Amino acid sequence: MNNKFYILIILGLMLVLSSCTKSQEEIIDNNSNQVDDELGEETEDIDEIVELINSMTLDEKIGQLLIIGFNGTSIDERVETMIKKYHIGGFILFRENISSVEQTTELLNTLKDTNKTNPIPLFLSIDEEGGRVRRLPYPFLKLPTAKKIGDINDKNISFQYGKILGRRIKSIGFNMNFAPVMDVNSNPQNPVIGDRAFGATVDIVSNTGIQVMNGINSENIIPIIKHFPGHGDTSADSHINIPIVDKGLTQIEHLELIPFTRGIEAGVDGVMIGHIMFPQIDDTYPATLSKKIITDILREKLFFDGVVISDDMTMGAIAKNYEIEDAAVSYLKAGGDILLICHGHDEPIKVIQRIKEEVERGNIREEALDEKLYRILKLKDKYNISDEIVDSEDIQSINHDTQLLLDKIKEFK
């Protein structure tokens, strides 16, 4: 009996040990599979934008921070240099660059073709607001002012108005529109906004502006709302000098900031900063150069994590009061992403060289540039921006739909 008892015990122990060994092997296999799965997931989750940024030179990074203008209706050696040597991020066109639809299409196609040596496509931008701020030539039909659309205050009309704006510029090769204006026209003496605003109340500006923004966006065009934190209560023109708005944060929270806040909540991807002084908020810098306004208010208070673009840095408000290189550095340090430099032959190069010097001296961290660059490249990726050539323009169809919209607008007296 004792021998059988001991034999049974030994057999039981062998079974237990065998079972334990099998479980450990299964655990090892399962763990190995889990690690493989996790590695696979990590491989899939690699951020291609981060990889691209890590592969870029400092010169390539800095170039992406600028959208610039140029003279003439075709590209010249300077424009080629800006693309091929300085890796510029994009261009803006004005009426002086545009003589016809065919010429504009060819010009934009040439810019794209020249940029094909670079891995990152161009922003091709324009101010096409409707009303008196329009750049596109005949035969595009003239659209009414933003104020007219605000007076109607009809959701469908507003959306279609924005959609027509988007279709027009998309048809000839643009991908970004510096519109709509989200300023509340609260000062009747305002010399620069006026009927460019949708109205004098926050509800009309917000409701109409967001629908126009959505209409532009529906054509895969990037809308940029402007002029943060609000240009509507100014009595001076920032094209000439710095307008001053003597209001504190609490006051603008109840008026100027509301349309921008609602635009951000509606998912806008880009905000343009205006050259406006708010001495009760920042008594040293205009909004474009103010960390208190760009970072503290726009980024942190309003939770905007999209792309911040300056108004034209060659406007009188900046040019008469600052060296453009100093202003550009202040803007970037304040939290801005893209510098808009619309005029001047040498200004973009001066700015690029100064930014590079500041990075090399350690006054601007390259990591900070990478954060700006990430937002910029993410935006280009989101809208699938490419340097694809535009073959033809369907102006007849666009004008047909524009006329239908104009006929609907006439019904509102």
Contacts in CASP RR format, 6 or more apart in sequence:
PFRMAT RR
TARGET T0000
AUTHOR 0000-0000-0000
METHOD contacts of the structure
MODEL  1
MNNKFYILIILGLMLVLSSCTKSQEEIIDNNSNQVDDELGEETEDIDEIV
ELINSMTLDEKIGQLLIIGFNGTSIDERVETMIKKYHIGGFILFRENISS
VEQTTELLNTLKDTNKTNPIPLFLSIDEEGGRVRRLPYPFLKLPTAKKIG
DINDKNISFQYGKILGRRIKSIGFNMNFAPVMDVNSNPQNPVIGDRAFGA
TVDIVSNTGIQVMNGINSENIIPIIKHFPGHGDTSADSHINIPIVDKGLT
QIEHLELIPFTRGIEAGVDGVMIGHIMFPQIDDTYPATLSKKIITDILRE
KLFFDGVVISDDMTMGAIAKNYEIEDAAVSYLKAGGDILLICHGHDEPIK
VIQRIKEEVERGNIREEALDEKLYRILKLKDKYNISDEIVDSEDIQSINH
DTQLLLDKIKEFK
49 374 0 8 1.000
49 377 0 8 1.000
49 378 0 8 1.000
49 381 0 8 1.000
50 374 0 8 1.000
52 119 0 8 1.000
52 120 0 8 1.000
52 377 0 8 1.000
53 61 0 8 1.000
53 370 0 8 1.000
53 373 0 8 1.000
53 374 0 8 1.000
53 377 0 8 1.000
56 373 0 8 1.000
58 356 0 8 1.000
58 359 0 8 1.000
58 366 0 8 1.000
59 86 0 8 1.000
59 87 0 8 1.000
59 352 0 8 1.000
59 356 0 8 1.000
60 87 0 8 1.000
60 118 0 8 1.000
60 120 0 8 1.000
61 366 0 8 1.000
61 369 0 8 1.000
61 370 0 8 1.000
61 373 0 8 1.000
62 86 0 8 1.000
62 87 0 8 1.000
62 352 0 8 1.000
62 355 0 8 1.000
62 356 0 8 1.000
62 359 0 8 1.000
62 369 0 8 1.000
63 86 0 8 1.000
63 87 0 8 1.000
63 88 0 8 1.000
63 89 0 8 1.000
63 352 0 8 1.000
64 87 0 8 1.000
64 88 0 8 1.000
64 89 0 8 1.000
64 120 0 8 1.000
64 373 0 8 1.000
64 376 0 8 1.000
64 377 0 8 1.000
65 89 0 8 1.000
65 332 0 8 1.000
65 337 0 8 1.000
65 338 0 8 1.000
65 339 0 8 1.000
65 355 0 8 1.000
65 369 0 8 1.000
65 372 0 8 1.000
65 373 0 8 1.000
65 376 0 8 1.000
66 88 0 8 1.000
66 89 0 8 1.000
66 90 0 8 1.000
66 338 0 8 1.000
66 339 0 8 1.000
66 341 0 8 1.000
66 348 0 8 1.000
66 351 0 8 1.000
66 352 0 8 1.000
67 88 0 8 1.000
67 89 0 8 1.000
67 90 0 8 1.000
67 91 0 8 1.000
67 92 0 8 1.000
67 123 0 8 1.000
67 125 0 8 1.000
67 309 0 8 1.000
67 338 0 8 1.000
67 339 0 8 1.000
67 340 0 8 1.000
67 341 0 8 1.000
68 82 0 8 1.000
68 88 0 8 1.000
68 90 0 8 1.000
68 91 0 8 1.000
68 92 0 8 1.000
68 340 0 8 1.000
68 341 0 8 1.000
68 342 0 8 1.000
68 348 0 8 1.000
69 91 0 8 1.000
69 92 0 8 1.000
69 93 0 8 1.000
69 94 0 8 1.000
69 97 0 8 1.000
69 341 0 8 1.000
69 342 0 8 1.000
69 343 0 8 1.000
70 76 0 8 1.000
70 78 0 8 1.000
70 79 0 8 1.000
70 82 0 8 1.000
70 91 0 8 1.000
70 97 0 8 1.000
71 96 0 8 1.000
71 97 0 8 1.000
72 96 0 8 1.000
72 97 0 8 1.000
73 96 0 8 1.000
73 97 0 8 1.000
73 98 0 8 1.000
73 99 0 8 1.000
73 103 0 8 1.000
73 107 0 8 1.000
74 103 0 8 1.000
74 107 0 8 1.000
74 110 0 8 1.000
75 107 0 8 1.000
75 110 0 8 1.000
75 111 0 8 1.000
75 114 0 8 1.000
78 345 0 8 1.000
79 91 0 8 1.000
79 111 0 8 1.000
79 114 0 8 1.000
80 114 0 8 1.000
82 88 0 8 1.000
82 348 0 8 1.000
83 111 0 8 1.000
83 114 0 8 1.000
83 115 0 8 1.000
83 117 0 8 1.000
83 118 0 8 1.000
83 122 0 8 1.000
84 114 0 8 1.000
84 117 0 8 1.000
84 118 0 8 1.000
86 348 0 8 1.000
86 349 0 8 1.000
86 352 0 8 1.000
87 118 0 8 1.000
87 120 0 8 1.000
88 122 0 8 1.000
88 348 0 8 1.000
89 120 0 8 1.000
89 122 0 8 1.000
89 123 0 8 1.000
89 376 0 8 1.000
90 122 0 8 1.000
90 123 0 8 1.000
90 124 0 8 1.000
90 125 0 8 1.000
91 111 0 8 1.000
91 122 0 8 1.000
91 123 0 8 1.000
91 124 0 8 1.000
91 125 0 8 1.000
92 125 0 8 1.000
92 126 0 8 1.000
92 127 0 8 1.000
92 178 0 8 1.000
92 340 0 8 1.000
92 342 0 8 1.000
93 104 0 8 1.000
93 107 0 8 1.000
93 108 0 8 1.000
93 124 0 8 1.000
93 125 0 8 1.000
93 126 0 8 1.000
93 135 0 8 1.000
93 174 0 8 1.000
94 127 0 8 1.000
94 135 0 8 1.000
94 342 0 8 1.000
95 135 0 8 1.000
97 104 0 8 1.000
97 107 0 8 1.000
98 104 0 8 1.000
98 135 0 8 1.000
98 136 0 8 1.000
98 137 0 8 1.000
99 137 0 8 1.000
100 137 0 8 1.000
101 136 0 8 1.000
101 137 0 8 1.000
101 139 0 8 1.000
101 140 0 8 1.000
101 172 0 8 1.000
101 393 0 8 1.000
101 395 0 8 1.000
102 393 0 8 1.000
104 136 0 8 1.000
104 137 0 8 1.000
104 172 0 8 1.000
105 172 0 8 1.000
105 173 0 8 1.000
105 390 0 8 1.000
105 393 0 8 1.000
108 124 0 8 1.000
108 172 0 8 1.000
108 173 0 8 1.000
108 174 0 8 1.000
108 390 0 8 1.000
109 173 0 8 1.000
109 389 0 8 1.000
109 390 0 8 1.000
111 122 0 8 1.000
111 124 0 8 1.000
112 121 0 8 1.000
112 122 0 8 1.000
112 124 0 8 1.000
112 387 0 8 1.000
112 388 0 8 1.000
112 389 0 8 1.000
113 387 0 8 1.000
113 389 0 8 1.000
115 121 0 8 1.000
115 122 0 8 1.000
115 387 0 8 1.000
116 387 0 8 1.000
120 377 0 8 1.000
120 380 0 8 1.000
121 380 0 8 1.000
121 385 0 8 1.000
121 386 0 8 1.000
121 387 0 8 1.000
122 385 0 8 1.000
122 387 0 8 1.000
123 175 0 8 1.000
123 176 0 8 1.000
123 222 0 8 1.000
123 380 0 8 1.000
123 385 0 8 1.000
124 173 0 8 1.000
124 174 0 8 1.000
124 175 0 8 1.000
124 176 0 8 1.000
125 174 0 8 1.000
125 175 0 8 1.000
125 176 0 8 1.000
125 177 0 8 1.000
125 178 0 8 1.000
125 224 0 8 1.000
126 135 0 8 1.000
126 136 0 8 1.000
126 169 0 8 1.000
126 174 0 8 1.000
126 176 0 8 1.000
126 177 0 8 1.000
126 178 0 8 1.000
127 133 0 8 1.000
127 135 0 8 1.000
127 177 0 8 1.000
127 178 0 8 1.000
127 179 0 8 1.000
128 134 0 8 1.000
128 135 0 8 1.000
128 136 0 8 1.000
128 165 0 8 1.000
128 166 0 8 1.000
128 168 0 8 1.000
128 169 0 8 1.000
128 174 0 8 1.000
128 177 0 8 1.000
128 179 0 8 1.000
129 146 0 8 1.000
129 165 0 8 1.000
129 178 0 8 1.000
129 179 0 8 1.000
129 180 0 8 1.000
129 181 0 8 1.000
129 196 0 8 1.000
130 143 0 8 1.000
130 144 0 8 1.000
130 145 0 8 1.000
130 146 0 8 1.000
130 165 0 8 1.000
130 179 0 8 1.000
131 142 0 8 1.000
131 143 0 8 1.000
131 144 0 8 1.000
131 145 0 8 1.000
131 146 0 8 1.000
131 195 0 8 1.000
131 196 0 8 1.000
132 145 0 8 1.000
132 195 0 8 1.000
132 196 0 8 1.000
133 196 0 8 1.000
134 142 0 8 1.000
134 143 0 8 1.000
136 168 0 8 1.000
136 169 0 8 1.000
136 172 0 8 1.000
139 395 0 8 1.000
139 399 0 8 1.000
140 168 0 8 1.000
140 395 0 8 1.000
140 398 0 8 1.000
140 399 0 8 1.000
140 402 0 8 1.000
141 399 0 8 1.000
141 402 0 8 1.000
141 403 0 8 1.000
141 406 0 8 1.000
143 161 0 8 1.000
143 164 0 8 1.000
143 165 0 8 1.000
143 402 0 8 1.000
143 406 0 8 1.000
144 406 0 8 1.000
144 409 0 8 1.000
145 195 0 8 1.000
145 196 0 8 1.000
146 180 0 8 1.000
146 181 0 8 1.000
146 195 0 8 1.000
146 196 0 8 1.000
146 197 0 8 1.000
146 198 0 8 1.000
146 199 0 8 1.000
146 208 0 8 1.000
146 212 0 8 1.000
147 185 0 8 1.000
147 194 0 8 1.000
147 195 0 8 1.000
147 196 0 8 1.000
147 197 0 8 1.000
147 198 0 8 1.000
147 199 0 8 1.000
148 195 0 8 1.000
148 409 0 8 1.000
149 157 0 8 1.000
149 158 0 8 1.000
149 161 0 8 1.000
149 198 0 8 1.000
149 208 0 8 1.000
149 212 0 8 1.000
149 409 0 8 1.000
150 158 0 8 1.000
150 198 0 8 1.000
150 199 0 8 1.000
150 204 0 8 1.000
150 205 0 8 1.000
150 208 0 8 1.000
151 199 0 8 1.000
151 412 0 8 1.000
152 158 0 8 1.000
152 409 0 8 1.000
152 412 0 8 1.000
153 204 0 8 1.000
153 207 0 8 1.000
153 208 0 8 1.000
154 412 0 8 1.000
155 207 0 8 1.000
155 211 0 8 1.000
157 405 0 8 1.000
157 408 0 8 1.000
157 409 0 8 1.000
157 412 0 8 1.000
158 207 0 8 1.000
158 208 0 8 1.000
158 209 0 8 1.000
158 211 0 8 1.000
158 212 0 8 1.000
159 211 0 8 1.000
159 212 0 8 1.000
159 214 0 8 1.000
159 215 0 8 1.000
159 218 0 8 1.000
160 215 0 8 1.000
160 401 0 8 1.000
160 405 0 8 1.000
160 408 0 8 1.000
161 212 0 8 1.000
161 215 0 8 1.000
161 405 0 8 1.000
162 180 0 8 1.000
162 211 0 8 1.000
162 212 0 8 1.000
162 213 0 8 1.000
162 214 0 8 1.000
162 215 0 8 1.000
162 216 0 8 1.000
163 215 0 8 1.000
163 216 0 8 1.000
163 218 0 8 1.000
163 219 0 8 1.000
164 398 0 8 1.000
164 401 0 8 1.000
164 402 0 8 1.000
164 405 0 8 1.000
165 177 0 8 1.000
165 179 0 8 1.000
165 212 0 8 1.000
165 215 0 8 1.000
165 216 0 8 1.000
165 221 0 8 1.000
166 177 0 8 1.000
166 215 0 8 1.000
166 216 0 8 1.000
166 218 0 8 1.000
166 219 0 8 1.000
166 221 0 8 1.000
167 219 0 8 1.000
167 398 0 8 1.000
167 401 0 8 1.000
168 398 0 8 1.000
169 177 0 8 1.000
169 221 0 8 1.000
170 219 0 8 1.000
170 220 0 8 1.000
170 221 0 8 1.000
171 390 0 8 1.000
171 393 0 8 1.000
171 394 0 8 1.000
171 395 0 8 1.000
171 398 0 8 1.000
172 390 0 8 1.000
172 393 0 8 1.000
173 390 0 8 1.000
174 221 0 8 1.000
175 220 0 8 1.000
175 221 0 8 1.000
175 222 0 8 1.000
175 383 0 8 1.000
175 385 0 8 1.000
176 221 0 8 1.000
176 222 0 8 1.000
176 224 0 8 1.000
177 216 0 8 1.000
177 221 0 8 1.000
177 222 0 8 1.000
177 223 0 8 1.000
177 224 0 8 1.000
178 224 0 8 1.000
178 226 0 8 1.000
178 272 0 8 1.000
178 309 0 8 1.000
179 212 0 8 1.000
179 216 0 8 1.000
179 223 0 8 1.000
179 224 0 8 1.000
179 226 0 8 1.000
180 198 0 8 1.000
180 209 0 8 1.000
180 212 0 8 1.000
180 213 0 8 1.000
180 216 0 8 1.000
180 223 0 8 1.000
180 225 0 8 1.000
180 226 0 8 1.000
181 193 0 8 1.000
181 196 0 8 1.000
181 197 0 8 1.000
181 198 0 8 1.000
181 225 0 8 1.000
181 226 0 8 1.000
181 227 0 8 1.000
182 205 0 8 1.000
182 206 0 8 1.000
182 209 0 8 1.000
182 225 0 8 1.000
182 226 0 8 1.000
182 228 0 8 1.000
182 230 0 8 1.000
182 259 0 8 1.000
182 260 0 8 1.000
182 263 0 8 1.000
183 193 0 8 1.000
183 196 0 8 1.000
183 197 0 8 1.000
183 205 0 8 1.000
183 226 0 8 1.000
183 227 0 8 1.000
183 230 0 8 1.000
183 231 0 8 1.000
183 232 0 8 1.000
183 256 0 8 1.000
183 259 0 8 1.000
184 197 0 8 1.000
184 199 0 8 1.000
184 200 0 8 1.000
184 201 0 8 1.000
184 202 0 8 1.000
184 205 0 8 1.000
184 230 0 8 1.000
184 232 0 8 1.000
184 233 0 8 1.000
184 255 0 8 1.000
184 256 0 8 1.000
184 258 0 8 1.000
184 259 0 8 1.000
185 193 0 8 1.000
185 194 0 8 1.000
185 195 0 8 1.000
185 197 0 8 1.000
185 199 0 8 1.000
185 200 0 8 1.000
185 205 0 8 1.000
185 232 0 8 1.000
186 200 0 8 1.000
186 232 0 8 1.000
186 233 0 8 1.000
186 255 0 8 1.000
187 232 0 8 1.000
187 233 0 8 1.000
187 234 0 8 1.000
187 235 0 8 1.000
189 235 0 8 1.000
190 231 0 8 1.000
190 232 0 8 1.000
190 233 0 8 1.000
190 234 0 8 1.000
190 235 0 8 1.000
191 234 0 8 1.000
191 235 0 8 1.000
191 236 0 8 1.000
191 237 0 8 1.000
192 231 0 8 1.000
192 234 0 8 1.000
192 237 0 8 1.000
192 238 0 8 1.000
192 239 0 8 1.000
193 231 0 8 1.000
193 232 0 8 1.000
193 234 0 8 1.000
194 232 0 8 1.000
197 205 0 8 1.000
197 232 0 8 1.000
198 204 0 8 1.000
198 205 0 8 1.000
198 208 0 8 1.000
198 209 0 8 1.000
198 212 0 8 1.000
199 205 0 8 1.000
199 208 0 8 1.000
202 255 0 8 1.000
202 258 0 8 1.000
202 259 0 8 1.000
205 259 0 8 1.000
206 258 0 8 1.000
206 259 0 8 1.000
206 262 0 8 1.000
206 263 0 8 1.000
209 225 0 8 1.000
209 259 0 8 1.000
210 262 0 8 1.000
210 263 0 8 1.000
210 266 0 8 1.000
212 223 0 8 1.000
213 223 0 8 1.000
213 225 0 8 1.000
213 263 0 8 1.000
213 266 0 8 1.000
213 268 0 8 1.000
214 266 0 8 1.000
216 223 0 8 1.000
217 223 0 8 1.000
220 383 0 8 1.000
220 384 0 8 1.000
221 383 0 8 1.000
222 269 0 8 1.000
222 270 0 8 1.000
222 379 0 8 1.000
222 383 0 8 1.000
223 268 0 8 1.000
223 269 0 8 1.000
223 270 0 8 1.000
224 270 0 8 1.000
224 271 0 8 1.000
224 272 0 8 1.000
224 309 0 8 1.000
225 259 0 8 1.000
225 260 0 8 1.000
225 263 0 8 1.000
225 268 0 8 1.000
225 270 0 8 1.000
225 271 0 8 1.000
225 272 0 8 1.000
226 271 0 8 1.000
226 272 0 8 1.000
226 274 0 8 1.000
226 311 0 8 1.000
227 238 0 8 1.000
227 272 0 8 1.000
227 273 0 8 1.000
227 274 0 8 1.000
227 276 0 8 1.000
227 311 0 8 1.000
228 260 0 8 1.000
228 271 0 8 1.000
228 272 0 8 1.000
228 273 0 8 1.000
228 274 0 8 1.000
228 287 0 8 1.000
228 293 0 8 1.000
228 298 0 8 1.000
229 252 0 8 1.000
229 256 0 8 1.000
229 257 0 8 1.000
229 260 0 8 1.000
229 276 0 8 1.000
229 278 0 8 1.000
229 287 0 8 1.000
229 293 0 8 1.000
229 297 0 8 1.000
229 298 0 8 1.000
230 245 0 8 1.000
230 252 0 8 1.000
230 256 0 8 1.000
230 257 0 8 1.000
230 260 0 8 1.000
230 274 0 8 1.000
230 276 0 8 1.000
231 238 0 8 1.000
231 243 0 8 1.000
231 274 0 8 1.000
231 276 0 8 1.000
232 256 0 8 1.000
233 245 0 8 1.000
233 247 0 8 1.000
233 255 0 8 1.000
233 256 0 8 1.000
234 243 0 8 1.000
234 244 0 8 1.000
234 245 0 8 1.000
234 276 0 8 1.000
235 243 0 8 1.000
236 242 0 8 1.000
236 243 0 8 1.000
236 244 0 8 1.000
237 243 0 8 1.000
238 274 0 8 1.000
238 275 0 8 1.000
238 276 0 8 1.000
238 311 0 8 1.000
238 315 0 8 1.000
238 316 0 8 1.000
238 317 0 8 1.000
239 315 0 8 1.000
239 316 0 8 1.000
239 317 0 8 1.000
240 316 0 8 1.000
240 317 0 8 1.000
241 316 0 8 1.000
241 317 0 8 1.000
241 320 0 8 1.000
241 321 0 8 1.000
242 275 0 8 1.000
242 276 0 8 1.000
242 277 0 8 1.000
242 286 0 8 1.000
242 317 0 8 1.000
242 321 0 8 1.000
243 275 0 8 1.000
243 276 0 8 1.000
243 277 0 8 1.000
243 317 0 8 1.000
244 276 0 8 1.000
244 277 0 8 1.000
244 278 0 8 1.000
244 279 0 8 1.000
245 252 0 8 1.000
245 256 0 8 1.000
245 276 0 8 1.000
245 277 0 8 1.000
245 278 0 8 1.000
246 278 0 8 1.000
246 279 0 8 1.000
246 280 0 8 1.000
247 256 0 8 1.000
247 278 0 8 1.000
247 280 0 8 1.000
248 278 0 8 1.000
248 280 0 8 1.000
248 281 0 8 1.000
249 280 0 8 1.000
249 281 0 8 1.000
249 297 0 8 1.000
252 278 0 8 1.000
252 281 0 8 1.000
257 297 0 8 1.000
257 302 0 8 1.000
260 271 0 8 1.000
260 298 0 8 1.000
260 302 0 8 1.000
261 302 0 8 1.000
264 271 0 8 1.000
264 302 0 8 1.000
264 303 0 8 1.000
264 304 0 8 1.000
269 306 0 8 1.000
269 307 0 8 1.000
269 379 0 8 1.000
269 382 0 8 1.000
270 306 0 8 1.000
270 307 0 8 1.000
270 308 0 8 1.000
270 309 0 8 1.000
270 379 0 8 1.000
271 298 0 8 1.000
271 304 0 8 1.000
271 306 0 8 1.000
271 307 0 8 1.000
271 308 0 8 1.000
271 309 0 8 1.000
272 309 0 8 1.000
272 310 0 8 1.000
272 311 0 8 1.000
272 340 0 8 1.000
273 287 0 8 1.000
273 288 0 8 1.000
273 293 0 8 1.000
273 294 0 8 1.000
273 298 0 8 1.000
273 308 0 8 1.000
273 309 0 8 1.000
273 310 0 8 1.000
273 311 0 8 1.000
273 331 0 8 1.000
273 336 0 8 1.000
274 286 0 8 1.000
274 287 0 8 1.000
274 288 0 8 1.000
274 310 0 8 1.000
274 311 0 8 1.000
275 286 0 8 1.000
275 287 0 8 1.000
275 288 0 8 1.000
275 311 0 8 1.000
275 315 0 8 1.000
275 316 0 8 1.000
275 317 0 8 1.000
275 318 0 8 1.000
276 286 0 8 1.000
276 287 0 8 1.000
276 317 0 8 1.000
277 285 0 8 1.000
277 286 0 8 1.000
277 287 0 8 1.000
278 287 0 8 1.000
278 290 0 8 1.000
278 293 0 8 1.000
281 290 0 8 1.000
281 292 0 8 1.000
281 293 0 8 1.000
281 297 0 8 1.000
282 290 0 8 1.000
282 292 0 8 1.000
282 293 0 8 1.000
284 290 0 8 1.000
285 291 0 8 1.000
285 330 0 8 1.000
285 334 0 8 1.000
286 317 0 8 1.000
286 318 0 8 1.000
287 293 0 8 1.000
287 294 0 8 1.000
288 310 0 8 1.000
288 311 0 8 1.000
288 313 0 8 1.000
288 317 0 8 1.000
288 318 0 8 1.000
288 327 0 8 1.000
288 331 0 8 1.000
288 334 0 8 1.000
289 322 0 8 1.000
289 327 0 8 1.000
289 330 0 8 1.000
289 331 0 8 1.000
289 334 0 8 1.000
290 334 0 8 1.000
291 333 0 8 1.000
291 334 0 8 1.000
291 335 0 8 1.000
293 334 0 8 1.000
294 308 0 8 1.000
294 334 0 8 1.000
294 335 0 8 1.000
294 336 0 8 1.000
295 334 0 8 1.000
295 335 0 8 1.000
298 304 0 8 1.000
298 308 0 8 1.000
299 305 0 8 1.000
299 308 0 8 1.000
299 335 0 8 1.000
305 375 0 8 1.000
306 337 0 8 1.000
306 375 0 8 1.000
306 379 0 8 1.000
307 337 0 8 1.000
307 338 0 8 1.000
307 375 0 8 1.000
307 376 0 8 1.000
307 379 0 8 1.000
308 335 0 8 1.000
308 336 0 8 1.000
308 337 0 8 1.000
308 338 0 8 1.000
309 336 0 8 1.000
309 337 0 8 1.000
309 338 0 8 1.000
309 340 0 8 1.000
310 331 0 8 1.000
310 336 0 8 1.000
310 338 0 8 1.000
310 339 0 8 1.000
310 340 0 8 1.000
311 340 0 8 1.000
312 340 0 8 1.000
312 341 0 8 1.000
312 342 0 8 1.000
312 343 0 8 1.000
313 319 0 8 1.000
313 324 0 8 1.000
313 327 0 8 1.000
313 328 0 8 1.000
313 331 0 8 1.000
313 339 0 8 1.000
313 340 0 8 1.000
313 341 0 8 1.000
313 342 0 8 1.000
313 347 0 8 1.000
313 351 0 8 1.000
314 324 0 8 1.000
314 341 0 8 1.000
314 342 0 8 1.000
314 343 0 8 1.000
314 344 0 8 1.000
314 347 0 8 1.000
318 324 0 8 1.000
318 327 0 8 1.000
322 330 0 8 1.000
324 341 0 8 1.000
324 347 0 8 1.000
324 350 0 8 1.000
324 351 0 8 1.000
325 350 0 8 1.000
325 351 0 8 1.000
325 353 0 8 1.000
325 354 0 8 1.000
326 354 0 8 1.000
328 339 0 8 1.000
328 351 0 8 1.000
328 354 0 8 1.000
328 355 0 8 1.000
329 354 0 8 1.000
329 355 0 8 1.000
329 358 0 8 1.000
329 363 0 8 1.000
329 364 0 8 1.000
331 339 0 8 1.000
332 339 0 8 1.000
332 355 0 8 1.000
332 364 0 8 1.000
332 368 0 8 1.000
332 372 0 8 1.000
333 364 0 8 1.000
335 372 0 8 1.000
336 372 0 8 1.000
337 372 0 8 1.000
337 375 0 8 1.000
337 376 0 8 1.000
338 376 0 8 1.000
339 351 0 8 1.000
341 347 0 8 1.000
341 348 0 8 1.000
341 351 0 8 1.000
355 364 0 8 1.000
358 364 0 8 1.000
359 365 0 8 1.000
359 366 0 8 1.000
359 369 0 8 1.000
END
